[in-house]
């Protein structure tokens, strides 16, 4: 059985999750290749299908043309909105490779033209890292729910009528995907599965829940005191970890809620550690802040997670957060709103805290609860075990192998 994984990158959110699955499948003895448009790993089984400057330039051209198309027909987008075209077509490459099954992940920003899938005769699995595959173009619907029927009047677009761009794209996507013989949508969280199952696009297709997994041998707790000393972090403060990639440009990330919650934390007791953003500022909401910028080294990321008392993920819509999974695997409890897929990983007051949606006081209370010395020890002990039991990449990979075999008629 030959599996082909397709993802725009082998790094960042969806790319990291897809690569973990790819490695899990290969460790399970599966003949698996991963094709990407941007590669950072040194793994020979990961192929950059658009090598060289010219291909990279074409990808950038496709992205600009897509933005121009969105601006022309809908005045532009306030947040991420994609059409799956113009982009590279992978059809000829796929036909030459002759895989038994294709597993798609995040494929936008010029990586793959949606029409690549038209009429394809082998089984296709789509991992839903966000909502794009079953909406009219948005990656998160801001709770509008219009994808259930037909889209149109999209809140992410600046100008979109009832018969506008989002409706036309939803119809096009549905028409293309309906030509695929065997199509399975995988909601990585139970929430994403339930959202997808309601969509006009998924009707007549299989929609299931299988999560991402994590290598629990790699992502495991390190000694907190040792990590703090090595990373030059204070030993006598309660440290809060916050991943801040794109928070200022994307309200969904919930920055305004964490900033207000931190105002309730005593600056003599608490400090903030921020991954993903750099700043000339030295504080957020009155707390001394350590801005780390982008971290691409998993070993370093594990040390920072292990050094902190709690991770906070204040997103208003969230699928299956890598940071939540990574933090819990490293025995660091997590505070998040009780939304989306957060409840698949966080068990309230056992390995973290699920705050009421958009409730700043409850979010602050959760941070204090998790940082309390007695609670923190108990939460940490259960955190690692909870991930080991449900998200171990070895166990998760076996479930995907069984799915592939079923779709390929091998079981």
N, C-alpha and C positions, 0 to 999 in steps of 0.2 A: 504494500500500500504506500503510495507516494503522495505526500501532502505538500502543498504550496501555500505558505503564509504570505499575505500581502499587507504591507503597512507603510505609510509614508516615511517613517523614520524607525530606527532601532533605539531611540532615546526619547527622553521626555515622557509624559504621562502614558498615552496609549502605546507608544513605541516600546517603553520599558516593560509594560505588562505583556505585550505581544511577544517580546523577546524572551521573557521568562517562560512563557508557554512553549515557545519554540525550543528552548533548551530542555525543558521538561519532557517534551515529546522525543527529542533525540536521545535523552538519557533513558527513555523507555524503549529504545530500539526502533523508533519509527524513522523511516526515510523522509526527512523533512527539510525543505529549503525555505528561507525567508527572503523575500524581495523587498527592497526599500528604495526610496529616492534620495535619502540622505543617511549615510552610515558613519557611525563612530566606533563600533566594536571592531576587534581584530578577528572576528569569527569568520572562517572561510565558508561556512554554510549560510552566511548572510551575504546577499548579492546586491550591490548598488546597480540597479538596472539602467540608470542614467548617468554613467560616468563621464567625466570630462567637462570642460568649461562650457562647450556649446550646449550640451544637454541641460546643464544647470541654468544657462541663460534662457533657454526655451521654457523651462519650468517657471522662471520668474516672469517671462512674457505671458504665460498662461494665467498666472495669478493676477497680473495687472489687467489682462483682458476680462477676466471674470469680474473683477471689481468695477471695471468700466461698464460692463453689462448690467450689473446690479444698480449702479448709479443711474444709468440711462433709463432703465425700466421702473426703478423704485426709489430713485433719489439717494441711493446708498443705504448702508446698514449701520445701525447704532452699535451692534455687537456682531459676533461672528455669524456669517451667513454664507453658505456655499451652494454651488450649482452642479458640481461634479464635471464641469466642462466650462471653457475649453481646457483640455488636459491631454497628457500622453495616453495613447492606446496601448494596452499590453496584450491585446488579443493574439497577435502573431507569435509573440514570445511564449505565451501560455500554450498555444497549440504545438509549438516546437518542443516544449518541455514535457508535454503529455502527463500531467499529474492525474491522480485518481480523484482528488478532491481539492478544492480551493477554499482557503479560510481567509476571509477579508477582515481587516481591522479598520484603522482610520486611514482614509484614502484620498483626502482632499488636498487643496493647495497645489494643484497641477500634477499630482502623482498618477491618478488613473481616471480616464474618461469613463463615465457611467456606462456608456455604450459598449465598453469592453465585455460586459456581461450578456449582451443581447443574444438570446438563443443558445446559450452555452449548455452543453449536454451532460456535463459532469456535475456531481453534487457541489453546492456552494453553501458554506457556513459564514454567517456575518456576525461578528462580535460587536455588540452595541456599546461602544465606549462612551458615546453620548447619544442624543436623540436624532442625529442627522439622517440616518438611514430610513427613518419612517416619518419624517416631516417634509414640509415644503421648502426646506433649506436652512432653517435655524438649527443650531446645535443643542440649544436648550430653549424650551418654548415659553419661558417666563410664566408658566402656569396658564397660558391662554387656552390650551386644549383643542385648538381648532384642527389640528392634524387628525383628530378622530374622525372627522367627516370629510373636510375638503381643503383646509387652510384658506388663504385669502385674509385680507386685513391683518397682516402679520405685524405684531408689535415690535419686532426687531428691525423691520424696514421703515424707512422714513416716509415712504409713500407706497401704499399697497391697497388696491381696491379689492372688492369681493371676487373679481375675476382677474386679479393681479398676478404678479410674478410668482408668489409662493404657491398659489393654486396651480398655475401652469407647470411649475417644477414638480409639484407633488404628482400631478397626472402623468408627467413624463417618466418620473421615477417608477411609479406603479406600473406603467406600460412596459418599461424595460425589464423590471424584476419579474413580472408575470410571464416573461418568455423563458425564464430559467426553469429547467426541469425539476430539480430537487433543491429547494431553497429552505434553509433553516436559520432563523434569527435567534441569537443567544443574548438574552438580557443578563448582563454580568451581575446585576443585583435583582432581587425580587421586584423592587420598584420599577426598574427599567423594563423587566419582562412584562409587568402588568401594563405599563404605559404602551409598550410596543404592541401588545395583543389587542389594544383598542384601535390602533391606527387603520385608516383606510388602505394603507399600503400593504400591511401584513395579512390581510384577510385571504384565506385559502392557503396560507403557508404555516409551517410549524414555528412556534415561538416557545422557547424553553428558557430555563435559568441554569446557567453554569457560571461560577465565579472565575475571576483571575486567581492565580495562586502566587505563593512567594517561597523562596528557598529559605527554609527555617534554619538550615545549617549556617547560611551566610548572615541572614538578618536575625541576630540573637543578641541578648543583652551584653553590654560591656560594663566594666566597673565605673560607676558614676564619678567617683572622686578622681580616679585615674584619668578619665576622659576630660574632666574639667581642668585638671592641671595641665594636661597636654595641649588643650585648646585655649588656654589662658582665659578661662571663664571663672567667675567668682565661685568660691566653694561654699560661701555662707548665705547665698541668695536662692530663692525659689525661681527657677528659670522656666519661662514659657516659650515654647517653640511655635512659630507661625510661618507657613510657607506662603509667600506673597507674590507668586508669579502672576502678573497681569491683574492684580487686585484693583488698581486705580482705574483701569479701562473697562473693567467688567464688574458691575454691581453684584452679579450673582455670587461672587466670591465672598461677599459679606464683610468687607473691610470696615464699613461704618459701624457694624455691630461689635466687632472685636475692639475697635478703638474706643468706643464708649464703655465697653465692659472693663477695659484695662484702667479706666479712670477710677474704678472702685477698688483697685489693687494698690496697696501701700508701697510707694516707691522705695521705702527703706527695707522692704522684704522681697520685692519681686523685680526681676529684670526680664527683658524680652529678647529672644533670639530669632532673627528673621532670615529665612532662606529665600533666595530668588530675586531679591531686590538689593540694590546698593543705594546709599543715600549719604548726603553730607550732614544730615541731621544725626544727633546722638540720642534722641529720645522719641518715643511715641506715647501720647496720652500721659506724659509725665514720668514714664518709666525709662530708665536707661536702656538703650537698645543696641544690640550687636547686629549690624547688617553684614551678612556673609556673602551676598551675591549668589550667583548660580553655582551649585555643587554637582559635578558630574561623576565624582568618585564615590561609589557605593560605600567603600570602607570609611571614608571621611563622613559621609552622611550618617552611617550607623553610629559613629562616635558622637556626633552632635545630638542625634536622637537620644542616645544613652545618657548624655550629659544633662539633659533637661528633665524637669519634673513632670511636665505635661505638654502635650501637643494640642493646639486649638485649630479646628477646621470649621469656620463660621459660615460656610456656603449656604445659600438659600435653595439651590438645587444641586444635588451631588449624586453621582452614580455609585461607584465602588472606589473610593479614594485610595490612591497608592499610599499617601502619607499616613492615613489611618491604619492601613494594614501593616506598613513598615514600622510605625511607632509601637503598635501592640505587639508585634513580633519581637521588638527590642525591649519589651516590658515597660514601655512608657505609656501611661493611660492617656486617653483622648477625650476632649470635650468638643461636642458638636451639637448642632440643632437636630432635633428628632425629625429629620426629613429624608427623602430619597432612600438611598441604600445604606445610610449610616447605621441603621438598626440591624443590618445583616452582620455587622462586625462589633459594634459597641453594645455591650449589655449593661444597662443603666445601673450605676453604682457598684458594678462588679469588676469591670475592666475600664471604665470610663464614666462619662456623664452625658446623657442626652437631654439638652436644654429645650424648653418650649420654643417653638419656631418664632424667631425675631424678638425674643424676650431677652433684653440686655441684662436685666437683673439676674435672671436664671443662668445666663451664660457666665456672668461674673461669679455667681454662686457655685457653678460647676468647676470653675478654675480653682477657687479656694478649697472646695471639697477635695479635688484630686491632689492638691498640693499639701493638704494636711498630712503631717508626718505619718500618723497611724493609718489613715486611709490609703496613702500613697503606696505603702508597703504591701497591703492586701491587694490593691488594684493591680500593682505590677506583677505580683505572683500569678494572678489569674489571667492577665493580659496575654502573656506568651502562650499559655496553655490553650486559650480560646482560639488563637490563630493556628496553632499546631493541629488542633482537632479538626478544623473546618477548611483551612486554606493552604495546607501543605502542598507545594507544587507537585510533589510526587503523586499524591492522591488525586489532585485536580487533573493532572495530565492523563491519568488512567481513565477518568470519566470522559475526557475528550476523545481518547483513543476508542472507547466503546461507542461513542456517538459516530465517529468516522466509520468504524466497521459496520455499524448498522446502516448508515447511508450508502456505503459502498457494497452492501450485500454480502459482507463477510461474516455475519453472525445472525 
